[in-house]
Amino acid sequence: MSGMQKKTDVILIGAGVMSATLGSLLKELAPEWEIKVFEKLANAGEESTNEWNNAGTGHAALCELNYTSEKADGSIDIRKAVNINEQFQLSRQFWSFLVSSNLIRNPQDFIKPIPHMSLVTGDENVSFLKKRFKALSDVPLFQGMEFSDDPEKLKEWIPLIMEGRTLNEPIAATKVDSGTDVNFGALTRMLFDHLKSKNVEIYYKHKIKDIKRTSDGSWEVKVQNLDNGKIEYHTAKFVFIGGGGGSLPLLQRTGIPESKHIGGFPVSGLFMVCKNPAVVAQHHAKVYGKAKIGAPPMSVPHLDTRYIGNQKALLFGPFAGFSPKFLKTGSNLDLICSVKPNNLCTMLAAGAKEMALTKYLIQQVMLSNEKRLEELREFIPNAKIEDWEIVVAGQRVQVIKDTEAGKGALQFGTEVVSAADGSVAALLGASPGASTAVNVMLKVLEKCFPQHMKEWEPKIKEMIPSYGVSLAENPELFQEIHASTTQTLGLGQKEPLHR
Ligand SMILES: Cc1cc2nc3c(=O)[nH]c(=O)nc-3n(C[C@H](O)[C@H](O)[C@H](O)COP(=O)(O)OP(=O)(O)OC[C@H]3O[C@@H](n4cnc5c(N)ncnc54)[C@H](O)[C@@H]3O)c2cc1C
């Protein structure tokens, strides 16, 4: 232990959307607690949370077909879609609370309304979409969803996608106007500005090198100041590891039993981006297709209108790929260094099971720009290569763990891993991601501070009125909350499509 220890109540590692959300919740629930944040980069929200590193979809299962599956009897299982939508409603409520309390301002700088659409071709897929539409239409959370298999209607909804299309097979789409585009980078920067104004100490260019338990049960973090190379030590009663892809190695440093037998598999991503105003003006939606057979769920192709800064752009992708780095700014040694004696068997089992995924990712890495253009043309038949540039997206580290299904199962969701006494917690995985940050951070609070939850509940309910309540089962409460969050977040105004 160091003699230069600096004590605090809470340490948040990483300045992404997850730490920003947890810090903002804690500042409301326990304003007297001292919080310190350590981030290795020069600014907040620069890794996966950055607006160019993710697709900015407010995931509410309005358009993502992988959240609804077809059961053996042909009916559609919508439980996951309902669950994800409920989670997004928690985020909307917390963001609205922050705006209406003047803790953050100008919601239009981080969230904009944009129709969310699903688009499929072929008899089987059209029949699936129709059944999905019928199943979701019965749930109030999906109100306003429209279905069409009429090419004339689709030309109105998605002219850029329909222009030049050969209609030799059935085509259909659903559309929900209440979808959103979220600039998670902008939101995160706003949240850190707010935290700074509440005396949270934020240290940029400070990298956490180690985490150790102290004799009184607190945690000591070893921090390197990247400007001068000096090492500092800070202790806290509670540490949240919100290092994104960098969380797994830090969790492993804690040595807690819960950190064992867990591995990570990095998946990189590329997007194609179009900034040509003449093309951008012809599309106004996030349009999600169906994943190709063998493709992992995070590589569902989609064509999105994005609002970044004051500019509107189109984003197509993601093209998945393999890189051994756990962060975009990580090291090529990340994957190999994460293999420990306790997770070797888990990792090997996953390697043997996931050959198809590995093959898929390698094929994706090898894709030429011409091949990527071919995939883009499945969405925009008349796409021109000169209108599109490639941007490298963030890294996603998928969790590998032993489950009832067997050793080394690859997980596509997020996992909160915490010590039995709740003194340290890490967030692993990246899906559905930033959209559900509020729900995930509420789970962190429930796991790590059970002794405070009763005292905190009234404040949580003031900030997030549907906390602990199913909105799907309380349509009136949903209507009320949806209307008020739509107003506070300025999501009521529709932007017309210019052609
Ligand atoms: C291609 C792609 C598309 C996506 N699309 C969507 C989408 O449409 N909608 C959605 O909701 N989500 C999406 N996501 C997921 C979403 O981006 C992530 O879930 C979210 O940004 C994760 O936030 P975070 O705070 O956990 O991690 P990050 O934003 O990665 O932040 C972690 C921070 O920790 C810092 N850090 C790491 N290690 C250390 C260390 N040792 N010391 C100090 N600092 C450290 C990093 O520098 C980084 O700033 C997407 C992700 C990807 C990659």
The ligand as an SDF file (V2000), in Angstrom:
LIG
                    3D

 53 58  0  0  0  0  0  0  0  0999 V2000
  -20.0280   -0.3900  -33.6630 C   0  0  0  0  0  0  0  0  0  0  0  0
  -20.8670   -0.0900  -32.4560 C   0  0  0  0  0  0  0  0  0  0  0  0
  -22.1830    0.3310  -32.6090 C   0  0  0  0  0  0  0  0  0  0  0  0
  -22.9670    0.5870  -31.4870 C   0  0  0  0  0  0  0  0  0  0  0  0
  -24.2280    1.0780  -31.6780 N   0  0  0  0  0  0  0  0  0  0  0  0
  -24.9790    1.3950  -30.6060 C   0  0  0  0  0  0  0  0  0  0  0  0
  -26.2600    1.9820  -30.7870 C   0  0  0  0  0  0  0  0  0  0  0  0
  -26.6940    2.2320  -31.9080 O   0  0  0  0  0  0  0  0  0  0  0  0
  -26.9850    2.2520  -29.6820 N   0  0  0  0  0  0  0  0  0  0  0  0
  -26.5330    1.9920  -28.4190 C   0  0  0  0  0  0  0  0  0  0  0  0
  -27.2650    2.2410  -27.4680 O   0  0  0  0  0  0  0  0  0  0  0  0
  -25.3100    1.4530  -28.2110 N   0  0  0  0  0  0  0  0  0  0  0  0
  -24.5170    1.1600  -29.2660 C   0  0  0  0  0  0  0  0  0  0  0  0
  -23.2700    0.6340  -29.0890 N   0  0  0  0  0  0  0  0  0  0  0  0
  -22.8140    0.3170  -27.7290 C   0  0  0  0  0  0  0  0  0  0  0  0
  -22.3700    1.5490  -26.9490 C   0  0  0  0  0  0  0  0  0  0  0  0
  -21.5220    2.3490  -27.7530 O   0  0  0  0  0  0  0  0  0  0  0  0
  -21.6380    1.1000  -25.6960 C   0  0  0  0  0  0  0  0  0  0  0  0
  -22.4390    0.1830  -24.9780 O   0  0  0  0  0  0  0  0  0  0  0  0
  -21.3480    2.2410  -24.7480 C   0  0  0  0  0  0  0  0  0  0  0  0
  -20.8050    3.3580  -25.4070 O   0  0  0  0  0  0  0  0  0  0  0  0
  -20.3720    1.7450  -23.6900 C   0  0  0  0  0  0  0  0  0  0  0  0
  -20.1000    2.7840  -22.8090 O   0  0  0  0  0  0  0  0  0  0  0  0
  -19.0040    2.5930  -21.6880 P   0  0  0  0  0  0  0  0  0  0  0  0
  -19.0510    3.7960  -20.8360 O   0  0  0  0  0  0  0  0  0  0  0  0
  -19.2050    1.2750  -21.0210 O   0  0  0  0  0  0  0  0  0  0  0  0
  -17.6320    2.4160  -22.4980 O   0  0  0  0  0  0  0  0  0  0  0  0
  -16.7400    3.4490  -23.3300 P   0  0  0  0  0  0  0  0  0  0  0  0
  -17.5220    4.4940  -23.9920 O   0  0  0  0  0  0  0  0  0  0  0  0
  -15.8480    2.6170  -24.1890 O   0  0  0  0  0  0  0  0  0  0  0  0
  -15.9030    4.1610  -22.2090 O   0  0  0  0  0  0  0  0  0  0  0  0
  -14.9340    3.4920  -21.4490 C   0  0  0  0  0  0  0  0  0  0  0  0
  -13.8910    4.5040  -21.0570 C   0  0  0  0  0  0  0  0  0  0  0  0
  -12.9720    3.9180  -20.1500 O   0  0  0  0  0  0  0  0  0  0  0  0
  -11.6760    4.3670  -20.4490 C   0  0  0  0  0  0  0  0  0  0  0  0
  -10.7240    3.4060  -19.9060 N   0  0  0  0  0  0  0  0  0  0  0  0
  -10.5840    2.1110  -20.2550 C   0  0  0  0  0  0  0  0  0  0  0  0
   -9.5980    1.5450  -19.5300 N   0  0  0  0  0  0  0  0  0  0  0  0
   -9.1210    2.5090  -18.6960 C   0  0  0  0  0  0  0  0  0  0  0  0
   -8.0890    2.5460  -17.7210 C   0  0  0  0  0  0  0  0  0  0  0  0
   -7.3330    1.4770  -17.4490 N   0  0  0  0  0  0  0  0  0  0  0  0
   -7.8750    3.6970  -17.0470 N   0  0  0  0  0  0  0  0  0  0  0  0
   -8.6210    4.8130  -17.3140 C   0  0  0  0  0  0  0  0  0  0  0  0
   -9.5920    4.8370  -18.2390 N   0  0  0  0  0  0  0  0  0  0  0  0
   -9.8440    3.6960  -18.9220 C   0  0  0  0  0  0  0  0  0  0  0  0
  -11.6770    4.4370  -21.9720 C   0  0  0  0  0  0  0  0  0  0  0  0
  -10.6660    5.2950  -22.4610 O   0  0  0  0  0  0  0  0  0  0  0  0
  -13.0760    4.9580  -22.2600 C   0  0  0  0  0  0  0  0  0  0  0  0
  -13.1240    6.3660  -22.3460 O   0  0  0  0  0  0  0  0  0  0  0  0
  -22.4460    0.3980  -30.1800 C   0  0  0  0  0  0  0  0  0  0  0  0
  -21.1150    0.0070  -30.0220 C   0  0  0  0  0  0  0  0  0  0  0  0
  -20.3180   -0.2210  -31.1440 C   0  0  0  0  0  0  0  0  0  0  0  0
  -18.8960   -0.5820  -30.9410 C   0  0  0  0  0  0  0  0  0  0  0  0
  1  2  1  0
  2  3  1  0
  2 52  2  0
  3  4  2  0
  4  5  1  0
  4 50  1  0
  5  6  2  0
  6  7  1  0
  6 13  1  0
  7  8  2  0
  7  9  1  0
  9 10  1  0
 10 11  2  0
 10 12  1  0
 12 13  2  0
 13 14  1  0
 14 15  1  0
 14 50  1  0
 15 16  1  0
 16 17  1  0
 16 18  1  0
 18 19  1  0
 18 20  1  0
 20 21  1  0
 20 22  1  0
 22 23  1  0
 23 24  1  0
 24 25  2  0
 24 26  1  0
 24 27  1  0
 27 28  1  0
 28 29  2  0
 28 30  1  0
 28 31  1  0
 31 32  1  0
 32 33  1  0
 33 34  1  0
 33 48  1  0
 34 35  1  0
 35 36  1  0
 35 46  1  0
 36 37  1  0
 36 45  1  0
 37 38  2  0
 38 39  1  0
 39 40  1  0
 39 45  2  0
 40 41  1  0
 40 42  2  0
 42 43  1  0
 43 44  2  0
 44 45  1  0
 46 47  1  0
 46 48  1  0
 48 49  1  0
 50 51  2  0
 51 52  1  0
 52 53  1  0
M  END
$$$$
